[in-house]
Amino acid sequence: MATRRRVLVSGIGMVTPIGHDTPTTWNAVLQGKHGITSISHLPEFEGVNCQVAGPLQGFDFDKHPTSFNSKIYSLAMAISEQALRDADLDCHMLTEFEKRRTGIVIAN
């Protein structure tokens, strides 16, 4: 029989079109909000074949700078920081064993 591995999710972070953190996003979901809108008027989407999307607006990318100077990495940093705070983890206080056993999964 195969050995089953356990996974513990102890912290969550979110940056979405309807909220830039987990509580705001969850409250928006409960209120039936979706964040999908027409993008034809947005200049950054000019020439895109799609008419609707869930654009991320109002997020301060400069608040989460990375050495890669990329919006994707800034989002990953923001979400990771939220998840660690939500899990009440301080990376500087973890042992080497705990660091090897800790991970963050980012998905869309």
N, C-alpha and C positions, 0 to 999 in steps of 0.2 A: 504494500500500500504506500502511496506517495505521502511524503511528509507535508503537512499543511503549514504554511507560513502565515503568521498574523501580522496585520498592519494596523497601526493606531493613528488615526487622524486627530490631532490635538489642536490644530490651529488652522484658521481659514483667512485668506485675504482675497479681496475682489476689487477690481477697477473695471467698471462696466459703463455702458452708455446711460444707465439709470442710477448710477451711484459710484462714488470713488472709494467706497469702503463697504464692508460686509453689512453692517446694520442699515445703511442708507439703501443699498441695493435690495436687501431683503424686504424692507418696508415698501419700497416701490413695487416689488413683485406682488406683495400682498394687496396693494392698491390697484393692481391690474395694469401697471405701466409696463411698457415694453422697450422703449428707446429706438424703435424703428421709425425712420423718417425719410422723406424725399431728399435726395442728395444732388439733384440737378442744379440747384442754385449755389452749391458750394464750389468755389474755384479749384480746390485741390482734387476734385473728382471730375473735372472737365475732361471729356473724351472717354470716360469710363462707360461701358455698355450697360451698366446697371443703373436703375432709377431709384432704388431704395437701399438703405443700409442702417446700421446702428453705430453711427460715428461717436467717437469719444471726444466730448467737448468739455472745455474748462479744466482739464487736468494739467497741473503744473509740472511739466517734465523737468524743469530746472531744479526742482526740489529734490530730485533723485538722480544726480549726475553719475555717470559711469565713465570709465576710461575708454569705452567704445564709442561714446558720443552717438548713441542710437536710442530712438524712442522706445523700441522693443525692450532693450536692456533696462531703460529707466522704468518701464512698466513692470518688468520682472523684479527689479529691486523694490519697488513700492509694494507689490503684492507679497513678496517674501518677507519684508519688514512687518507688514500687517499680520501675516501668518505666524511669525515668530512671537510677536507681541500677544496675539490671541492665544498662543500655546503657553505663554508666560515663560518663554525660553530666553536666556541670555547666552548667546554664543560664546562669550568670553569666559563663562563659568562652566562650560561643559568639559568633561574629561576627553582625552583622545579617543577612548573607546566609544563614548557617547557621540562624539563628532562623526565617527565612522558609521554609526548606526542611525544618524539623523539625515533626513533628506527632504527636499521640497519638490513637489510636482506642480508644474505649471501647465495648464491646459486651457483650451478655449472651446 
